[in-house]
Amino acid sequence: MEQYEQYYRLPQDVVGHDAALLSYWDRMPAKAQLRLLESNITVSTLGELKMLAEEFQ
């Protein structure tokens, strides 16, 4: 029997531990959050996160 391991990303996996990015993450639409969590994208600036949030809405 094959075993599959499922890995769930956390917001910190996308934006790191920057307080400003995590604060903005909490205000993002759920659809944008989900798309970022499902991707392999990481974000390092607030501008980048805002751009992706608008794009993924």
N, C-alpha and C positions, 0 to 999 in steps of 0.2 A: 504494500500500500504506500502510495506517495504521500508525503506530508508537504503542505504548503504553508509557508510562514508569511503572514500578512504584516506589513509595516505601515504604521500610521504616522504621518508627519504632524508635527505640532507647529503652532504659529512661530515659535522660536526657531524652528528649522528653516522657515522662510525669511524672517526678518532679524534673526539673532536676538540679542538681549537688550537692544537699544530701547529705552523707555518711550521715546517719541514715536518710534515705529510701532511698538506694541500698542500704544495708545491709539494711534490712527487705525491699526488693525481692528481694534474693537468697534470702531465706527464704520468700517467698510461693510458693503452689502454682503449678505451670506453667500450669494452666488459667486462673487469675486473671491471670497475667502476659500470656498470649496475648490474653485478652479486652480488657485495658487497651491493649495495643499495637495491636490492631485498631480501637479506638475513637478518638475525637478528644479524650478526656478528658485533662486535665492535673491534677496533684495538687500541693498546696503544703504540706500538713501531714501529720504521721505519723498522726494520728487519722483523717483522711480516707482515707489509703491503707489503713489497717487495715480500715475500714468497707467499702471497695470490694473488698478482698481476700476478706472474708467473704461479701459479696454475690455475687461472681463465682465462688465455689467450686462 
